[in-house]
Amino acid sequence: MEGIDSPDHANSASGQVRNPYDPPGARVAEAPDSGGSRAAEALGFEDLSRKDQRRFYWGFVWRSLVAALASVVGGMVVGGVVGAIMGGIAGALHVDQMRMLPFYRLVGMILGVVVGLVVTWYFIRALFRAKWFGYRLRLVREGTSC
């Protein structure tokens, strides 16, 4: 990936470095304390057009569905593998499987939570890395102006 200071990021007319996260046609303002670098204006959901709101909503929904599906499939795979291992060990030790059932459920619940947390972590990362019809999702610290 090219750096921000590469020639592809320079504005040939003014010689200024362009913000690589600026969406096409974005309302951008010069930040007075940034030494001439441009900062994109923060937009809220209500600032978007109805069409862009629907596009953002759909982008969020399909990514959420993929994350949910990944969580279910990941939980099934991890639960199946760990359950088979625990069942095999319990069978080799001649332990009554019905007595072990509460333990299996506890382990399955804990593994399900862990898989869900991992998938959620990657889901949030994907939201911030995604390109939303020319925009990128960013956090703005409360009390700062953009």
Residue pairs with C-beta under 8 A, 6 or more apart in sequence:
2 8
2 9
3 9
4 17
4 19
4 20
5 17
9 17
9 18
9 20
10 16
10 17
10 18
11 17
11 18
16 36
16 37
16 38
17 37
18 38
19 28
19 37
19 38
19 39
19 40
21 40
21 136
21 138
22 28
22 38
22 40
23 40
23 133
23 134
23 135
23 136
24 134
25 134
26 40
26 41
26 134
26 135
27 40
27 41
27 43
28 38
28 39
28 40
28 41
29 38
29 39
29 41
29 146
30 36
30 38
30 39
31 37
31 38
31 39
39 146
40 146
41 146
42 138
42 140
42 146
43 135
45 53
45 56
48 56
52 133
55 132
55 133
56 132
56 133
56 135
59 130
59 132
59 133
60 127
63 123
63 126
63 127
63 130
64 123
67 119
67 120
67 122
67 123
67 126
70 119
71 115
71 116
71 119
71 120
74 115
74 118
74 119
75 111
75 112
75 115
75 116
78 111
78 115
79 108
79 111
79 112
82 107
82 108
82 111
83 104
83 108
86 100
86 103
86 104
86 107
87 97
87 104
90 97
90 100
91 97
127 137
128 136
128 137
128 138
130 136
130 137
140 146
